[in-house]
Amino acid sequence: MKCLSDYLWQTITPLLFFSFIWMLFRYIDQSKEVEQIQQERTEMELKFLKSQINPHVLLNNLNTIYSYAIEKPNKAPDLILKLSDNLKHVLYESNTKKVALHKEIQFIDNYVAFQKIRTEGIKKIDYKTTIDSDKHSIAPLLLITLIENAFKHSVINSTIFIDINVEKGRLTCICSNSFDANKKNDNDTIGLNNLRKRLDLLYPNSYDLVIEENKDFKVILQLDLN
């Protein structure tokens, strides 16, 4: 019995050990597969959410250039250059996970410049940026959702307020506009809902998004860039 016991012990112990090693490596392989699937799913969802950015912005900019080409042809080349820069940013530079913050701000500067032309005489735009460093980076096409939403739903003869501030790696973007509560519907919040989903994926537990509806519609986004 003692010999049998020793034999079993010497046989079973290596089997148990190697079985444990095999299960461990199998678990690691499965974990890597799950992680890869989750990463691919996240990337696909981000691409889908980015694709929801309203294409009418491009059409509006083209209409603005067309009008200037007829009425003020000397200013049309500068607008074409701004549109070219924005198309380059959307089609190429925004395919990365993060872009330089100053490039994103330039994209917004160009967008606001077009909007000032389109809304001249019917809306006032109070737009300012304060950035403490050019070294910051940000996920592309996040802020434009807030800004586009402010222009889209603002009423005539009102002021659109946009303030982007970055200090010590903390970005604060405030957008507010007067709105017609009678015309507001659930579809108006699709862009903001998509933005929140992107923020959940890209900056989990690193942002605050507050929406206030009083006399004005106000959105405050605070984001840790570092």
HELIX and SHEET records of a PDB file:
HELIX    1   1 LYS A    2  SER A   51  1                                  50    
HELIX    2   2 HIS A   56  GLU A   71  1                                  16    
HELIX    3   3 PRO A   73  LYS A   75  5                                   3    
HELIX    4   4 ALA A   76  LEU A   91  1                                  16    
HELIX    5   5 GLU A   93  ASN A   95  5                                   3    
HELIX    6   6 LEU A  101  ARG A  118  1                                  18    
HELIX    7   7 LEU A  143  HIS A  153  1                                  11    
HELIX    8   8 ALA A  181  LYS A  183  5                                   3    
HELIX    9   9 ASP A  186  THR A  189  5                                   4    
HELIX   10  10 ILE A  190  LEU A  202  1                                  13    
SHEET    1   A 2 VAL A  99  ALA A 100  0                                        
SHEET    2   A 2 SER A 137  ILE A 138 -1                                        
SHEET    1   B 5 LYS A 123  ILE A 131  0                                        
SHEET    2   B 5 SER A 158  GLU A 167  1                                        
SHEET    3   B 5 ARG A 170  SER A 178 -1                                        
SHEET    4   B 5 ASP A 216  ASP A 224 -1                                        
SHEET    5   B 5 TYR A 207  GLU A 213 -1                                        
END                                                                             
